[in-house]
Amino acid sequence: MVFDLASAEILAIKAIDWIAADNELFEIFLGSSGADLNDVKAGAKDNMFLGSVLDFILMDDDWVKAFCESKSFEFNEPFLARQFLPGGDLPNWT
């Protein structure tokens, strides 16, 4: 379960690993993010980049499901992790 920044970072790094293991999905990620392989390697240490990785996965329910099933996460954990990374906080509308 994601409870803090450190666990969110770990989940996002596992997300990079999951994306990179699928050549087709990795190409889609690179194309949509404008990143190259060196950017991805460096981005694993950058919380802004890690947030963008989770944003990418969260765009498609099938990706969320496949990622979570492959890494034994609950389906809501990428969303919860995203909230701990820069730009992921949800606005309070009340």
C-alpha positions as CSV (number, residue, x, y, z in Angstrom):
1,M,0.0,0.0,0.0
2,V,1.2,3.5,-0.8
3,F,1.5,5.6,2.4
4,D,4.3,8.1,1.7
5,L,6.7,9.7,-0.8
6,A,9.2,6.8,-0.6
7,S,6.6,4.1,-1.4
8,A,5.2,6.3,-4.2
9,E,8.7,6.6,-5.7
10,I,9.2,2.8,-5.5
11,L,5.9,2.2,-7.2
12,A,6.7,4.7,-10.0
13,I,10.2,3.1,-10.5
14,K,8.4,-0.3,-10.8
15,A,6.1,1.4,-13.4
16,I,9.2,2.4,-15.4
17,D,10.4,-1.2,-15.3
18,W,6.9,-2.4,-16.4
19,I,6.7,0.0,-19.3
20,A,10.2,-0.6,-20.5
21,A,9.6,-4.4,-20.6
22,D,6.9,-3.9,-23.3
23,N,8.6,-2.6,-26.4
24,E,5.4,-1.3,-28.0
25,L,4.3,0.4,-24.8
26,F,7.8,1.8,-24.2
27,E,7.7,3.3,-27.7
28,I,4.3,4.9,-27.0
29,F,5.7,6.3,-23.7
30,L,8.8,7.7,-25.4
31,G,6.7,9.3,-28.2
32,S,4.1,10.8,-25.9
33,S,6.6,12.1,-23.3
34,G,9.3,13.2,-25.7
35,A,11.9,11.4,-23.6
36,D,14.7,9.1,-24.8
37,L,16.4,6.2,-23.1
38,N,18.8,8.5,-21.3
39,D,16.0,10.7,-20.1
40,V,14.2,7.7,-18.7
41,K,17.4,6.5,-16.8
42,A,17.9,10.0,-15.3
43,G,14.2,10.4,-14.7
44,A,14.2,7.5,-12.3
45,K,15.8,9.9,-9.8
46,D,13.4,12.8,-10.5
47,N,10.1,12.9,-8.8
48,M,8.6,15.1,-11.5
49,F,9.5,12.5,-14.1
50,L,8.2,9.7,-11.9
51,G,4.9,11.5,-11.6
52,S,4.7,11.7,-15.4
53,V,5.2,8.0,-15.6
54,L,2.3,7.4,-13.4
55,D,0.2,10.0,-15.3
56,F,1.0,7.9,-18.4
57,I,-0.2,4.6,-17.0
58,L,-3.3,6.2,-15.4
59,M,-4.4,7.3,-18.9
60,D,-5.6,3.8,-19.7
61,D,-7.5,1.5,-17.4
62,D,-6.1,-1.6,-19.2
63,W,-2.6,-0.3,-18.5
64,V,-3.4,0.2,-14.8
65,K,-4.9,-3.2,-14.5
66,A,-2.0,-4.9,-16.3
67,F,0.6,-3.0,-14.3
68,C,-1.0,-3.8,-11.0
69,E,-1.6,-7.4,-11.8
70,S,2.0,-7.9,-12.9
71,K,3.5,-6.2,-9.8
72,S,0.9,-7.3,-7.2
73,F,-0.5,-3.9,-6.5
74,E,-4.1,-3.0,-5.7
75,F,-5.8,-1.2,-8.7
76,N,-6.0,2.1,-6.8
77,E,-2.3,2.2,-5.8
78,P,-0.9,4.0,-8.8
79,F,-3.5,6.7,-8.3
80,L,-2.7,7.0,-4.6
81,A,1.1,7.0,-5.4
82,R,0.5,9.8,-7.9
83,Q,-0.8,12.1,-5.1
84,F,2.5,12.0,-3.3
85,L,4.6,13.1,-6.3
86,P,4.9,16.7,-7.5
87,G,1.8,17.9,-9.3
88,G,-0.3,15.0,-8.2
89,D,-2.1,16.5,-5.3
90,L,-5.9,16.7,-5.6
91,P,-7.6,20.0,-5.2
92,N,-9.9,20.3,-2.2
93,W,-13.2,21.6,-3.6
94,T,-15.0,22.0,-0.2
